[in-house]
Structures are given as structure tokens and as C-alpha cells.
Amino acid sequence: MSKRTDAATKAFIAHRNLLFTVAYEMLGSAADAEDVLQETWLRWVDVDLAEIRDQRAYLVRIVTRQALTQLRTLGRRKESYVGPWLPEPLLTAPDVAEDVELADSVSMAMLLVLETLAPTERAVFVLREVFDLEYDEIADAVDKNPAAVRQIAHRARAHVAARRPRGTVSAAASHDALEAFQRAINTGDLQGLLNILAPDVVLLGDGGGVVRAVQRPIVGADKVARLLGAGLSRLDGAASAEPAQINGCPALVVRIDGSIDNVVALRIDDGLITGLYIVRNPEKISRVGRETTLTR
């Protein structure tokens, strides 16, 4: 390995977790984020490092441009997706949950909000609001002038504010809600489920057309509780639901005969569960068995 390649490799590895997080927040898919990182590396290794003033900013610019290209391809792919599309869930370390802003930005609820933004709006919002890049740095990444980026950021911020989760939830409240939900699930306690579900709770399922999942949003505590109760009645003693941190938020990993069958990520507001995101698509839960490092 040449000295140039060695230096490029060290710089890339030093920022890899950050670059993955940027790509994942833009795409909602770890597999696609990894593809973006591969493309970023191929471009980075040909760069003359002596001409680079800020390696981190330059790498973020490359990964953003590659993610934007991928995002437009994903948009076409999602048009033919069978049933609701949910982000790929990631098993995250406790330190992600401790970084409130990072946990909020990678939560299933927020990633679904980001899905409603146009590609450039999403890139600008992520780079500005999550990673705190300057407007001129973002302008370089998205091929816009700083004035245009400011306008895009303002528009995206207002759009997200109108749709984002209601507010931050303490770790204790999240733990209590997850514990109550798990207890109700494990014991088949329908009333216990009703007690922890918000009246307007929404359940979304993602089977990708590969495995069975709900094909439309289920809204309301009664309907959601009945659906979950019916699902529990079909499970036997070989099933288990274990607490986990998924995308920095409380969740359950459901195993049947020891293999992961689905991931149930929770959105919690005011001590009640307002969102349930059940991912069953086998292609999306393959990484849940190992921890993924996310960082800002």
C-alpha cells in the first residue's frame, strides 16, 4: 500500500461512522448507505490529499452527492414496493440514546418524516440540523449557492416541525413504557395493551411482499390492541420478545425458534405509545443481530 493510499485509508476509517450516519439518515437503508460508502471510498482514494483543507468536510460532500443519487433511485424503487415502506432498523448502542438530538434524528418516526422531503431538502436538513454544517459547506455538497441553501433549510425545517414527534421523552419514561408494553405482550394482557397505547396510536408494518404484514396503517388503540392480541394468540412458547435499543429508541426484537422474526420499534409521547413500527422484511432485519455505530 502506497503512503498516499495509506493516508487516505486512515482518514476514511476515522470518519467512516459519521459518513455512514449521514448516508443512513438520507436513505433510511443501511444496505444502501454501505453502497454509498463504497462509492465514496472509490472517489476518495483518487483525491490528492495535499489539496484538501478539511478532509471531514470533503468526505461529507462526496457521501452527500452519492446519497442524493441513490435517493433518487430509491424513490423509483419504493413506487413498486409491496405494502408500507419502513426504514431499515438498526441495533444501536446506549450512547446513541444518550445523544438526544442524534437519537431523535435516526428514530423510525423521524426517518419517516424525512421521507416526505424532496431529496435536496432532506440532504440540507440532515446536514444543517443534525450535523451542524455551515451553509457554504452544504452548498458545496448539494451544488447550490448558500442563499438557496438557506431558503431550502428554512422550508425543510418548517415542514419537519409540522410533522415531527411531539417532543423528547425521558429515558425513564421510555423504559417504563417499553416495560409495560413488553409485559402486556408476554402475558397476552389486552387491557394492559390498551393502557399503554395512545388513543390515536398508529401501527405500520413492513413485510416487503416477502412475508405477511399489515398492508395499511392501523389507527386507534382498540384496533391496534386487537391486532396485536390476534398475533399473540398465534404464537407458541417458541416465541420471545426481548427489549432493545433500535435507532436510539426503545423496541422489542421478536424471535421465533431463536431466529429474529420481526422488530417492533416504538414512538412514545407523554408516557404513551403513539407509534408502532413492525419490520418483518427479512432483508431489512438481517443487521439487527449486531450493533451498528452511529455518530455525529
HELIX and SHEET records of a PDB file:
HELIX    1   1 LYS A    3  LEU A   27  1                                  25    
HELIX    2   2 ALA A   30  TRP A   44  1                                  15    
HELIX    3   3 LEU A   49  GLU A   51  5                                   3    
HELIX    4   4 GLN A   55  GLU A   79  1                                  25    
HELIX    5   5 PRO A   94  GLU A   98  1                                   5    
HELIX    6   6 VAL A  100  VAL A  106  1                                   7    
HELIX    7   7 MET A  108  LEU A  114  1                                   7    
HELIX    8   8 PRO A  119  PHE A  125  1                                   7    
HELIX    9   9 VAL A  126  VAL A  130  3                                   5    
HELIX   10  10 TYR A  135  VAL A  142  1                                   8    
HELIX   11  11 PRO A  146  ALA A  161  1                                  16    
HELIX   12  12 ALA A  171  THR A  187  1                                  17    
HELIX   13  13 LEU A  190  ILE A  196  1                                   7    
HELIX   14  14 ALA A  221  SER A  233  1                                  13    
SHEET    1   A 2 LEU A  91  THR A  92  0                                        
SHEET    2   A 2 GLU A 291  THR A 292  1                                        
SHEET    1   B 6 ILE A 218  VAL A 219  0                                        
SHEET    2   B 6 LEU A 197  ASP A 206 -1                                        
SHEET    3   B 6 LEU A 272  VAL A 279  1                                        
SHEET    4   B 6 SER A 259  ASP A 269 -1                                        
SHEET    5   B 6 CYS A 249  ILE A 256 -1                                        
SHEET    6   B 6 ALA A 239  ILE A 246 -1                                        
END                                                                             
